[in-house]
Amino acid sequence: MKILHLANHCHRIGNGIMNVAVDLACEQSRLGHEVVFASAGGSFVELMQGYGVRHVEIAQYWREPLAALRGAWRLRRLLDAFKPDIVHAHMKGGALLASLFNRPRRFGLVTSLHNEWQRAAKLMGVADRVIAVSEASCAAMRARGLTEAQLRTVRNGPIGSPRALSDAAPTAQLKRPALLTVCGLYRRKGVLELIEAFAAMAGEHESAHLYIAGDGPDRAVFEQAAGATGLASRIAFLGYVENPAPLFAQADVFVLASHSEPFGLVLAEARAAGCAIIGADTGGVPEVLEHGAAGVLVPPKDPAALAEAMRRLLGDDEARRSYQRRAAENLDWLGCARMTAETLSVYRELIDDLASGAAALSRAKPWLLPRVR
């Protein structure tokens, strides 16, 4: 199968969209498919090339007119030369342009819906198939008008990723007991609520520390909030950490307090590390935590409930060890191999459907089909 992935860039910056796209491209190539990845470039290019993925530099900054025109011209040339069976767009700019260039139909168009909470997410519905990363995301997009015929659920699978780094040297030594979160520093990730919850329970666990790994536009807001608690010496901002595995290994409790979360790759990674986990009961988080079997679920935007869950796991060694064991069980379904296999099944189903449709059209109205030279 000839597969073209479209994304804005391929930088290793902790972006879940990039991580999933790169994982799929590498694994599909490893399985013998011919894979091209078109983006503006980034630090993942070398990794993909090592797996046999050809990278083509196509800037996809569609809000910049000149860049958009150059990108469109280069994409059109790539489509003409490569002749993909499937184009898999991971962002709306690539999805819209691929849709435009698929007249008359030349390939099956697939999009991945990584952030269904975004207002513009419905634009991903220009595709023949729309892959949602959780059942919750699928249901949300069904409610917004995408059809059953389009939607397919393929849950993310970061465990066993080609991106896994072998260097496990600690980037920071955590003081125990340690509460850890790893996320982009955006308000929607619930970091303000996490800081508030930590302040509420810190007096009962005077040796506990909170570690916040990640970067983003709201970091200064969060640092100011941490300073206002009077606990700044116990709340550490670690910045972006390329390889968080050593942090997971040191954490007593991992927390993801997002307001909304289509899936939460980091939760699967924390499970693989055997962390006791607290997650906000929103979006795809309950699916990743097996509806409470593999982690504690708390209501989103509820610092009091979050503080109580943190208080309980730090204060009850037996409960914490139980959740550590349960997190590390039943991980096969969170694997990269499963995600890749299910995605390829979506491609094959689409190719078969398009072939059946073309055959039916040929029998009924052959003059409507493009002339083959």
N, C-alpha and C positions, 0 to 999 in steps of 0.2 A: 504494500500500500504506500502511496506517496502522500505525505502529510506536511502541511505548512502551518506553523504556529505563528500568530501575530501578537506582539506585545509592544508596549511603548519603549521598554528597555529591558535589560537583563542584569541588573546590578544585584549584588549580594548585600542587601540592606535590611533584611528581616521582613520584606514585603511578602505577604502570603500569596498574592496573585503571581508574583514572579517565581516564588518557590514551587508552586504547583505546576506552572507552565514549564519550568526547566525540568522538573522531575519527569513529567510526561514525555517531553521531547527525548530526554536521555534514555528512558526505559523503552520507549517505542523503537528507537534506533537500535538499542541493544537486542531487541527481539527480531531485528532484521528488516524493519520498515525503513523506507527512505524518507528522512526527516530534514526539513529546513526550518530554521527559526529566524524570523525577520523582526528586527528591533533596532533601536538606536545604538545598541551595543551596551557593554558593561562587563563586570568582573566575572560573570558566569560563562562568557564566551569560551574561554579555554577549557573549562569543565565540559561543556557540551561538545566541543571539538574532539575531546578525548573519548567521547562515546560515539563519535561518528556523525554528529549532528552538524550540518553546514549552516553557518550563520551568515545572513545577508543583512548588511546595514541599511535599514530603511527608517528614517526618523518619522515618527507618527505623532508629532505635536500639531494636531489638527486645528488648534486655535490660532496658529501662526500661518497666515495665508501662503507665504512663499515656501515655508517648510512643508505645508500641506500639499502644495502643488508638486514639489519635488518628490515627496513621499508617494503621492498617488501615481506619478509617472513611473517611479521605480517599482512599485508594487505591480502595476499593470504589466511591465516588462517581465517581472519575476513569474507572474501567473502564466504569461504566454510561453516562457521558456521551460518552467518546471512542470506545468500541467498537473497540478495536484488532484488527487481523488477527494481529499478532505482539506478544507481550510478551517483551522480552529482558532478563533479570535478570543482573546482574553480581556480585551478592553473595547469600549464602545466605538472608538474611532476606527480601529481596524475592522470591527464588525460591519459598520456602515459602509466603509469603502469596499470591502470584499463583496458585500451584497450588491453594491452598485455595479461592480465589475463581473457579476455573475449573471449578466443579461446578454445573450441567451445563456441558459444554465450550462456551466462547465464543470462544476464541482459541488460537493455537498458542503454546506456551511454549518459549522457548529460553534456555539459560544459557551463560555463558562461564566456562570453567574456567581461571582465571588462576593459581591456586596449588594445584596438585594435591597438593603435599606436605603440606598441612594435613589434620589428622585428620577435620575436618568436611567436606572437599571432596566426599565421596560424596553429601552432601545435595543437591548440584546435580543429581543424577540424578532429581529429581522432574520434570524437564522432558521434553518430547517429543524435543528435540534438545539435546545437550550439545556445545558447541564447545570443543575442546582447542586450545591455542595452539601446539602442536608435536606431532610424531609421538611424541616421548618421553612427553609428558603423556598423549596418547591411549592409548598402550600401558600406562602406569601405571594409568589408570582402568579400562581393560579388565581388568587383573589384579585390580582391586578390585571387579569385579562389574558394572560398567556394560556395556550390551549394544552389539553392533555396530550394531543398528538405531538406537540413540540417538546414538552418538558420531560426530562429524565433526571433521576437523582443518582449521582455518583459521589459518595462521601469522600472527602479528602483522605489521603493516606501518607503521612510523612515518615512513618517508621520504615527504616531500610532505604531511605532516600539516597540517591546519588550525591546529594549535596553534603552528606554527613562528613564532618571534619574529623580526621584522625588525631589531631592535636588536642589532647584533653588537659593541657596545662591550665591550672586555675587562673582566671583573670582577676579574681578577688577572693580573699579569705573571709568567709562570712562568720560573724560572731553568732553563737548559738544561745538560745533558740532563734532560728532565722525564718522569717516570713519573706517570701520572694514573689514578685510578679515580673513577667517579661512581656512587654507590649509596646506598641507605638504610643508616644505620649500625646494622646488626644483626649479631650474631655469624655468622648463616648466610651473610652476604655475604663471609666469608673475609678480613675486614680484618686480623684478628690474624695470620693466615698471611702476608698481604701485607707487613705491617710486619716480621715475622720474616725473610721472604725479602729484603726491602730491606736489613736489617741485615747479612745474610749476604754480600751482594755489594757493599755500599757502599764497602768499603775498596779495591776494584779500580776503582771509578768515583767518585773523590773529589769530583767536581763534580756528581754526579747528585743530584736532589731528587725526593721523593715527594709528590704532591699528592692529598689525599683530599677530594673534593667530595661533600657530602651531610650529612644530619643524621639523628638517630634516638636511641633510648633507650640504646644502648651506646657513645655517643660518649666519655663519661668513661673507660670501660674502655680504649678504643683510645688515647686521649690519654695515659693512664697507661702503657700498653705502649710507646708511642712514646718517652715520656720515659725509660723504663728502658733503652732501647737506647743512650743517650748520643748519639743523632743527632737530637734534637728540633729543632735548628736547620735540619735538612734534611728534616723531615717536617712539612708544613703541612696543617692542617685548614681548609678553605675554607667550611664550612657549606653550607647549601642554596643552590644556584646555579640561578636561574630559567632562564637561557639558557646552557647549557654549551658552545655552539658555539665561542665564542672560546677556550675551554680546549682543546677537541679540536684546534683549529688550531695551538696552541702545543706540544702534547704530542709527545714523541718516541715514546713507547710508551703505549698504553692497556691497562689490566689489569682484568679482572673475575675475581675469585678465589672466586666463590660456592661454598658447599657443595652447594647445589641451586639450579637456575634453570630454570623451565619454558620460558622463551624468552630474555629479556634484551633489552628494547627498546634499551637504551643501547649494546649491541654493534652493532645496525643503524645507530644514529646515528654511532657511531665509524667504522663502515665508510664511511658517506656522506661523512665528513670526511677520509677517506684516511689514517686512523691505522694504524700497525703495531699489531696487537692480540695480546694473550695472554689466553686464556680457559680457565676450568676445564672439563675434559672431563666435563660432567654435564648431565643433563636435555636441554633444547633448545639448549644452547650449541653443540654440534657442528653442528647444523643451520644455525644462523645463520652460523657460520664455515665452512660448506660442508665439514665434516669435515677441516679443516686446510688447505684450499686458500686461505682468506681470512684465516687467523690461526693462531697457534701454540696448540695444545691441550696442557694439562698436567693431571695427575691432581689432583682436588680434595683439599684438606686436606694438601697436600704442599709445605711451604715450600722444601725443597731443590730440587725440580723447578722450582718457580716462580722461585727465585733463579737457577737455571741458564738458564732461558729469558730472563729479564731481562738477565742478564749477556751472553748471546749477542747479543740485539738491540741493546743499547747498544754492544757492542764490535765489531759487524760492520755497517758502513755499507751494504754491498751487500745483505745479508740484510734489513736494516731497510727499505731502499728497495723491495726486491722485495715485502715484505709490505704496504707502503703502497700499491703499485700494485694488488696483487691484492685488497686490501680494497675498493678503489674500483671494481672491475669487477663486472658481473652484479648490479646492484642493483634491477632492475625488480621482481623477485619480493618485495622488501622494501618495496614501495610501499603507501601508504594506499589507492590506487585498487584495487589487486589484492585487498587484504584486504576492502574494502567489497563488491566484486563477488562474491567467494566467500561472504561472509556473506549477501548477498541471495539467492544461489542456495540456501543452506540454508533460508532462509525460504520461498522458492517451493516447494521440494521438500516441505517440511512442510505448507504450505497445500494443495498438490495431494493429498498423502496423506490429510489430514484430510477433504478433500472426497470423495475416493474412498471412504473409510471410512463417511462419513455417507450417501453414496448407497447403499452396500451395505446398511447398517443400515435405511435407509428402505424398501428393497425387501423385506428379510427380516422386520423387526419395526418397522413404522412407529410403533407406539404407544410405543416406547422413546425416540423423539426428542422434544426439548422442543417445545412448541406455539409456533408463530410467530404473533404477533398482527399 
